[in-house]
Amino acid sequence: MPIVTVAMFSGRTQTEKDRLAEAITEDIIKILKVEKKEVIVVIQEEPRGNWYASGIRV
């Protein structure tokens, strides 16, 4: 059972998240040759103040 976790800044619409999860699911199905019901996509959203790159807040 493939489980994909996507971490991103909060603020995307539910429609955008739905479309992203569907696109990821379709690619997993094609590449790993698994059934759709086996794929889980988890979207974790965080405010921008919680993200750092090279020690600098993004």
KOLROLO-945277 format. One record per atom (N, C-alpha, C, O): x, y, z; atom name; residue number from 0. Coordinates in steps of 0.05 Angstrom, whole numbers, plus 32768, in hexadecimal, padded with zeros to 4 digits. Each point is the difference from the previous one (the first is absolute). Example, Ala and Ser with C-alpha at 12.3 -4.5 7.8 and 13.67 -1.06 7.14 Angstrom:
<sites>
<site <8108,7F8E,809C>,'N',0> <site <7FEE,8018,8000>,'CA',0> <site <8012,8018,8000>,'C',0> <site <8015,8000,800D>,'O',0> <site <7FE4,8015,7FE5>,'N',1> <site <8010,8018,8001>,'CA',1> <site <7FF1,8016,800E>,'C',1> <site <800A,8016,8004>,'O',1> 
</sites>
This chain:
<sites>
<site <8011,7FE9,8000>,'N',0> <site <7FEF,8017,8000>,'CA',0> <site <8012,8019,8000>,'C',0> <site <800C,8006,8014>,'O',0> <site <7FF5,8008,7FD6>,'N',1> <site <8010,8019,7FFE>,'CA',1> <site <7FF3,8016,8010>,'C',1> <site <7FE8,8005,7FFE>,'O',1> <site <8028,8008,8013>,'N',2> <site <7FF6,8018,800E>,'CA',2> <site <8013,8017,7FF9>,'C',2> <site <8018,7FFE,8005>,'O',2> <site <7FDC,8017,7FF1>,'N',3> <site <8010,8017,7FF7>,'CA',3> <site <7FF8,8018,8012>,'C',3> <site <7FE9,8006,8004>,'O',3> <site <802B,8007,8008>,'N',4> <site <7FFC,8017,8011>,'CA',4> <site <800A,8019,7FF1>,'C',4> <site <8017,8001,7FF8>,'O',4> <site <7FD8,8013,8006>,'N',5> <site <8007,8019,7FF4>,'CA',5> <site <7FFF,8016,8016>,'C',5> <site <7FEB,8004,800C>,'O',5> <site <802B,8009,7FF9>,'N',6> <site <8001,8016,8013>,'CA',6> <site <8001,801A,7FF0>,'C',6> <site <8010,8003,7FEE>,'O',6> <site <7FDF,8010,801A>,'N',7> <site <8000,8019,7FF1>,'CA',7> <site <7FF4,8016,8012>,'C',7> <site <7FF4,7FFB,8015>,'O',7> <site <8011,801E,7FE2>,'N',8> <site <7FF5,8017,800F>,'CA',8> <site <7FE2,7FFE,7FFF>,'C',8> <site <7FF4,7FF7,7FEC>,'O',8> <site <7FFF,8012,8028>,'N',9> <site <7FE2,8001,8000>,'CA',9> <site <7FF7,8016,7FED>,'C',9> <site <800F,8013,7FFA>,'O',9> <site <7FD8,7FEC,7FFE>,'N',10> <site <7FF5,8015,7FF0>,'CA',10> <site <7FF5,7FF6,7FE5>,'C',10> <site <7FF3,8010,7FF2>,'O',10> <site <8011,7FD7,8007>,'N',11> <site <7FF5,7FF6,7FE7>,'CA',11> <site <7FE3,7FFA,8003>,'C',11> <site <7FF7,7FFA,8016>,'O',11> <site <7FFA,8007,7FD5>,'N',12> <site <7FE3,7FFA,8001>,'CA',12> <site <7FFC,7FE2,8002>,'C',12> <site <8012,7FF0,7FF9>,'O',12> <site <7FD6,8008,8010>,'N',13> <site <7FFA,7FE3,8001>,'CA',13> <site <8001,7FF4,7FE4>,'C',13> <site <8008,7FE9,7FFD>,'O',13> <site <7FEF,8026,7FEF>,'N',14> <site <8000,7FF6,7FE5>,'CA',14> <site <801D,7FFB,7FF6>,'C',14> <site <8005,7FEB,7FF4>,'O',14> <site <800D,8027,8013>,'N',15> <site <801C,7FFC,7FF8>,'CA',15> <site <800C,7FE7,800E>,'C',15> <site <800E,7FF1,7FF3>,'O',15> <site <7FEC,800B,8026>,'N',16> <site <8009,7FE9,800E>,'CA',16> <site <7FF4,7FE6,7FF5>,'C',16> <site <800E,7FEC,7FFE>,'O',16> <site <7FD9,8015,7FFC>,'N',17> <site <7FF2,7FE9,7FF4>,'CA',17> <site <800E,7FF9,7FE5>,'C',17> <site <8005,7FE8,7FFB>,'O',17> <site <8000,802C,7FF4>,'N',18> <site <800C,7FFB,7FE6>,'CA',18> <site <801D,7FF5,8003>,'C',18> <site <8008,7FEE,7FF1>,'O',18> <site <8006,801C,8022>,'N',19> <site <801C,7FF7,8005>,'CA',19> <site <7FFF,7FE2,8009>,'C',19> <site <800F,7FF0,7FF6>,'O',19> <site <7FDF,800A,801D>,'N',20> <site <7FFF,7FE4,800A>,'CA',20> <site <7FF8,7FED,7FE9>,'C',20> <site <800A,7FEA,7FFE>,'O',20> <site <7FE4,801F,7FF1>,'N',21> <site <7FF7,7FEF,7FEA>,'CA',21> <site <8017,7FFC,7FEC>,'C',21> <site <8004,7FE9,7FF6>,'O',21> <site <800B,802C,8004>,'N',22> <site <8017,7FFD,7FED>,'CA',22> <site <8015,7FEE,800B>,'C',22> <site <800B,7FEF,7FF2>,'O',22> <site <7FFB,8014,8028>,'N',23> <site <8014,7FEF,800D>,'CA',23> <site <7FF7,7FE3,7FFF>,'C',23> <site <800F,7FED,7FFA>,'O',23> <site <7FD7,800F,800D>,'N',24> <site <7FF5,7FE5,8000>,'CA',24> <site <8002,7FF3,7FE4>,'C',24> <site <8008,7FE9,7FFE>,'O',24> <site <7FF1,8025,7FEE>,'N',25> <site <8001,7FF5,7FE5>,'CA',25> <site <801C,7FF8,7FF8>,'C',25> <site <8004,7FEC,7FF3>,'O',25> <site <8010,8025,8014>,'N',26> <site <801C,7FF9,7FF9>,'CA',26> <site <8009,7FE8,8010>,'C',26> <site <800E,7FEF,7FF5>,'O',26> <site <7FEB,800F,8024>,'N',27> <site <8007,7FE8,8010>,'CA',27> <site <7FF4,7FE7,7FF4>,'C',27> <site <800E,7FEB,7FFE>,'O',27> <site <7FD9,8016,7FFA>,'N',28> <site <7FF2,7FE9,7FF3>,'CA',28> <site <8010,7FF7,7FE7>,'C',28> <site <8004,7FE8,7FFC>,'O',28> <site <8003,802B,7FF3>,'N',29> <site <800F,7FFA,7FE7>,'CA',29> <site <801B,7FF5,8006>,'C',29> <site <8008,7FEC,7FF3>,'O',29> <site <8007,8020,801E>,'N',30> <site <801C,7FF9,8005>,'CA',30> <site <8003,7FE6,8010>,'C',30> <site <8010,7FEF,7FF9>,'O',30> <site <7FE0,800F,801D>,'N',31> <site <8003,7FE9,8012>,'CA',31> <site <7FED,7FE9,7FFA>,'C',31> <site <8001,7FEB,800B>,'O',31> <site <7FEC,801B,7FE2>,'N',32> <site <7FED,7FEC,7FF8>,'CA',32> <site <7FF0,7FF4,8018>,'C',32> <site <7FFF,7FE8,8004>,'O',32> <site <7FF6,802B,800B>,'N',33> <site <7FEF,7FF9,8016>,'CA',33> <site <7FE3,800A,7FFB>,'C',33> <site <7FFC,8010,7FEE>,'O',33> <site <7FF2,7FE6,8022>,'N',34> <site <7FE4,800A,7FFD>,'CA',34> <site <7FFC,801A,800E>,'C',34> <site <800E,8007,8013>,'O',34> <site <7FE0,8009,7FE3>,'N',35> <site <7FFA,801B,800B>,'CA',35> <site <7FFA,7FFF,801E>,'C',35> <site <8009,8011,800F>,'O',35> <site <7FE8,7FDA,7FF9>,'N',36> <site <7FF9,7FFE,801C>,'CA',36> <site <8017,7FFB,8013>,'C',36> <site <7FFE,8003,8018>,'O',36> <site <8019,7FF6,7FDD>,'N',37> <site <8018,7FFB,8010>,'CA',37> <site <8011,8019,8005>,'C',37> <site <8011,8000,8011>,'O',37> <site <7FE9,8016,7FE1>,'N',38> <site <8011,8018,8002>,'CA',38> <site <7FF4,8014,8014>,'C',38> <site <7FE9,8006,8001>,'O',38> <site <8029,8003,8011>,'N',39> <site <7FF9,8014,8014>,'CA',39> <site <8011,8019,7FFB>,'C',39> <site <8019,7FFD,7FFF>,'O',39> <site <7FDB,801A,8000>,'N',40> <site <800E,8019,7FFE>,'CA',40> <site <7FF9,8011,8018>,'C',40> <site <7FE9,8005,8006>,'O',40> <site <802C,8003,8009>,'N',41> <site <7FFD,8011,8018>,'CA',41> <site <800B,801C,7FF9>,'C',41> <site <8017,8002,7FF8>,'O',41> <site <7FD8,8012,800C>,'N',42> <site <800A,801C,7FFD>,'CA',42> <site <8002,800D,801B>,'C',42> <site <7FED,8003,800E>,'O',42> <site <802C,8005,7FF8>,'N',43> <site <8005,800E,8019>,'CA',43> <site <8005,801D,7FFA>,'C',43> <site <8011,8007,7FF1>,'O',43> <site <7FDF,800A,801C>,'N',44> <site <8002,801D,7FFB>,'CA',44> <site <800B,800E,8019>,'C',44> <site <7FF7,7FF9,8017>,'O',44> <site <801B,8019,7FE5>,'N',45> <site <800C,800F,8016>,'CA',45> <site <8001,801E,7FF9>,'C',45> <site <8003,8006,7FE8>,'O',45> <site <7FFB,800B,802B>,'N',46> <site <8003,801D,7FFA>,'CA',46> <site <801D,8005,7FF9>,'C',46> <site <8012,7FF2,8008>,'O',46> <site <7FF2,8023,7FE8>,'N',47> <site <801B,8007,7FF6>,'CA',47> <site <8014,8005,8017>,'C',47> <site <8017,7FFA,7FFC>,'O',47> <site <7FE0,800F,801A>,'N',48> <site <8013,8006,8016>,'CA',48> <site <800D,7FE7,800C>,'C',48> <site <8012,8002,8010>,'O',48> <site <7FE4,7FE6,7FE9>,'N',49> <site <800B,7FE8,800B>,'CA',49> <site <8014,7FF2,7FED>,'C',49> <site <800A,7FEA,8006>,'O',49> <site <7FFD,8023,7FE4>,'N',50> <site <8012,7FF4,7FEC>,'CA',50> <site <801A,800F,7FFF>,'C',50> <site <8001,8019,8001>,'O',50> <site <8015,7FD9,7FFD>,'N',51> <site <801B,800B,7FFF>,'CA',51> <site <8010,7FF3,7FEA>,'C',51> <site <7FFE,7FE8,7FFC>,'O',51> <site <8011,8027,7FF5>,'N',52> <site <8012,7FF6,7FEC>,'CA',52> <site <801B,800D,8005>,'C',52> <site <8002,8018,8001>,'O',52> <site <8012,7FD8,8001>,'N',53> <site <801C,8009,8006>,'CA',53> <site <8000,8011,8019>,'C',53> <site <8010,8013,8003>,'O',53> <site <7FDF,7FE6,8011>,'N',54> <site <8000,800D,8019>,'CA',54> <site <7FF1,801B,8000>,'C',54> <site <8000,800E,8014>,'O',54> <site <7FF3,7FF8,7FD6>,'N',55> <site <7FF2,801A,7FFD>,'CA',55> <site <7FE2,7FFA,7FFD>,'C',55> <site <7FF8,7FEF,7FF0>,'O',55> <site <7FF7,801F,801F>,'N',56> <site <7FE3,7FFC,7FFE>,'CA',56> <site <7FF6,8008,7FE4>,'C',56> <site <8007,8015,7FF6>,'O',56> <site <7FE9,7FD9,7FFF>,'N',57> <site <7FF5,8005,7FE5>,'CA',57> <site <7FE5,800D,8002>,'C',57> <site <7FF3,8005,7FEB>,'O',57> 
</sites>
